[in-house]
Amino acid sequence: VHGEFYNYMKPAKTLSIVFARGFSSRYNIKRHGRVNRIFISGCSGQVGSELTPILESIYGVQNIMVTDTREPAQKPKCTFENLNVLDFEKYSDAVQKFKPDTLIHLPAILSANGEK
């Protein structure tokens, strides 16, 4: 089962490629003929909470889906799903249903919280 999920996500760009190419929607429309669909896990964290509004303004809220185990302090305008990345079945279903071409994986436990 995990191999099937890996094969599905294999063509997705990684975070480093997204940053290396920049957030130019014109580039993506010109190259792919459409705007990227971006799936962000861990949107309530430090990086995710800053990145989500930027991507919403560039790609449009209909092309962004964000997930986390808790609601973000600032509710995103795009689709939000309360989802734990450790629940493989639900995570896999959400990704396959949304059909992103970019997956940004940001879940983490801060050092101070992780050491408790």
Backbone hydrogen bonds in HBPLUS format (Angstrom, degrees):
<---DONOR---> <-ACCEPTOR-->    atom                        ^
c    i                          cat <-CA-CA->   ^        H-A-AA   ^      H-
h    n   atom  resd res      DA  || num        DHA   H-A  angle D-A-AA Bond
n    s   type  num  typ     dist DA aas  dist angle  dist       angle   num
A0004-GLU N   A0001-VAL O   3.15 MM   3  5.26 122.2  2.50  97.9 111.6     1
A0005-PHE N   A0001-VAL O   3.23 MM   4  6.60 156.1  2.29 150.5 156.3     2
A0006-TYR N   A0002-HIS O   2.97 MM   4  6.24 158.2  2.01 148.1 154.3     3
A0007-ASN N   A0003-GLY O   2.93 MM   4  6.16 160.3  1.97 148.4 153.4     4
A0008-TYR N   A0004-GLU O   2.99 MM   4  6.23 146.6  2.11 142.3 151.4     5
A0009-MET N   A0005-PHE O   3.01 MM   4  6.28 155.2  2.08 150.6 156.6     6
A0010-LYS N   A0006-TYR O   2.83 MM   4  5.80 123.6  2.15 145.8 161.0     7
A0012-ALA N   A0009-MET O   2.90 MM   3  5.41 150.3  1.99 119.5 129.0     8
A0013-LYS N   A0101-ASP O   3.43 MM  88  6.89 159.2  2.48 147.2 145.8     9
A0017-ILE N   A0014-THR O   3.10 MM   3  5.39 123.2  2.43 103.5 117.1    10
A0018-VAL N   A0014-THR O   3.10 MM   4  6.46 157.7  2.15 153.3 160.0    11
A0019-PHE N   A0015-LEU O   2.98 MM   4  6.29 163.1  2.01 157.3 160.6    12
A0020-ALA N   A0016-SER O   2.85 MM   4  5.95 153.4  1.92 142.0 150.5    13
A0021-ARG N   A0017-ILE O   3.01 MM   4  6.10 156.4  2.06 149.6 153.8    14
A0022-GLY N   A0018-VAL O   3.03 MM   4  5.99 121.4  2.39 133.6 148.8    15
A0022-GLY N   A0019-PHE O   3.20 MM   3  4.89 137.0  2.40  90.2 102.4    16
A0028-ASN N   A0024-SER O   3.44 MM   4  6.84 159.5  2.49 145.7 149.4    17
A0029-ILE N   A0025-SER O   2.92 MM   4  6.12 161.4  1.96 154.0 159.0    18
A0030-LYS N   A0026-ARG O   2.92 MM   4  5.95 162.8  1.95 147.4 152.7    19
A0031-ARG N   A0027-TYR O   2.89 MM   4  6.02 159.1  1.94 148.6 154.8    20
A0032-HIS N   A0028-ASN O   2.81 MM   4  5.59 162.9  1.84 144.2 150.2    21
A0033-GLY N   A0029-ILE O   2.72 MM   4  4.54 133.2  1.94 121.3 131.1    22
A0101-ASP N   A0037-ARG O   2.97 MM  64  5.60 152.2  2.04 139.9 145.6    23
A0102-THR N   A0037-ARG O   3.18 MM  65  6.33 139.9  2.35 165.9 163.0    24
A0038-ILE N   A0063-ASN O   2.79 MM  25  6.21 160.4  1.83 168.6 170.0    25
A0065-MET N   A0038-ILE O   2.93 MM  27  6.37 151.7  2.01 160.3 166.6    26
A0039-PHE N   A0102-THR O   2.95 MM  63  6.32 162.6  1.98 160.9 165.6    27
A0104-ILE N   A0039-PHE O   2.86 MM  65  6.18 168.3  1.87 161.8 165.7    28
A0040-ILE N   A0065-MET O   2.82 MM  25  6.25 163.5  1.85 160.2 165.9    29
A0067-THR N   A0040-ILE O   2.82 MM  27  6.27 143.7  1.96 160.9 168.0    30
A0041-SER N   A0104-ILE O   2.96 MM  63  6.42 157.8  2.01 159.2 166.3    31
A0106-LEU N   A0041-SER O   2.80 MM  65  5.64 155.9  1.85 142.1 148.5    32
A0042-GLY N   A0067-THR O   2.85 MM  25  5.97 136.4  2.04 133.2 146.8    33
A0043-CYS N   A0067-THR O   3.08 MM  24  5.95 169.0  2.09 152.0 154.6    34
A0049-SER N   A0045-GLY O   2.94 MM   4  5.75 158.7  1.98 144.4 149.7    35
A0050-GLU N   A0047-VAL O   3.15 MM   3  5.39 134.6  2.37 102.8 114.9    36
A0051-LEU N   A0047-VAL O   2.86 MM   4  6.01 156.4  1.92 156.3 164.2    37
A0052-THR N   A0048-GLY O   3.00 MM   4  5.83 165.5  2.03 148.2 150.8    38
A0055-LEU N   A0051-LEU O   3.01 MM   4  6.27 166.4  2.02 163.6 167.1    39
A0056-GLU N   A0052-THR O   2.89 MM   4  6.07 155.1  1.95 154.6 162.6    40
A0057-SER N   A0053-PRO O   3.07 MM   4  6.21 154.0  2.14 140.6 146.1    41
A0058-ILE N   A0054-ILE O   3.15 MM   4  6.42 141.3  2.31 142.6 153.2    42
A0059-TYR N   A0055-LEU O   2.82 MM   4  5.77 168.9  1.84 156.7 159.3    43
A0060-GLY N   A0056-GLU O   2.91 MM   4  4.83 137.2  2.10 123.7 132.6    44
A0063-ASN N   A0060-GLY O   3.08 MM   3  5.68 160.9  2.12 117.6 123.5    45
A0064-ILE N   A0061-VAL O   3.42 MM   3  5.41 170.8  2.43 107.0 108.3    46
A0066-VAL N   A0079-THR O   2.91 MM  13  6.28 169.4  1.92 166.5 168.9    47
A0081-GLU N   A0066-VAL O   2.97 MM  15  6.47 148.6  2.07 151.7 161.8    48
A0083-LEU N   A0068-ASP O   2.79 MM  15  5.32 144.4  1.92 129.7 137.2    49
A0087-ASP N   A0084-ASN O   2.98 MM   3  5.59 163.4  2.01 119.1 124.5    50
A0091-TYR N   A0087-ASP O   3.01 MM   4  6.12 168.0  2.03 163.2 167.0    51
A0092-SER N   A0088-PHE O   2.82 MM   4  5.84 166.8  1.83 154.2 158.3    52
A0093-ASP N   A0089-GLU O   2.95 MM   4  6.12 159.8  1.99 147.1 153.0    53
A0094-ALA N   A0090-LYS O   2.95 MM   4  6.15 161.0  1.98 148.9 153.6    54
A0095-VAL N   A0091-TYR O   3.01 MM   4  6.27 162.4  2.04 153.3 157.7    55
A0096-GLN N   A0092-SER O   2.94 MM   4  6.10 168.1  1.95 153.9 157.4    56
A0097-LYS N   A0093-ASP O   2.89 MM   4  5.95 149.2  1.98 147.4 155.7    57
A0098-PHE N   A0094-ALA O   3.04 MM   4  6.13 159.8  2.08 146.9 151.7    58
A0099-LYS N   A0095-VAL O   2.92 MM   4  5.87 148.0  2.02 147.9 156.7    59
A0113-ASN N   A0110-LEU O   3.07 MM   3  5.34 117.3  2.48 105.5 120.2    60
A0114-GLY N   A0110-LEU O   2.75 MM   4  5.85 159.1  1.79 161.6 169.0    61
A0115-GLU N   A0111-SER O   3.04 MM   4  6.07 134.7  2.26 146.1 154.0    62
A0116-LYS N   A0113-ASN O   3.35 MM   3  5.60 165.3  2.37 107.8 112.2    63
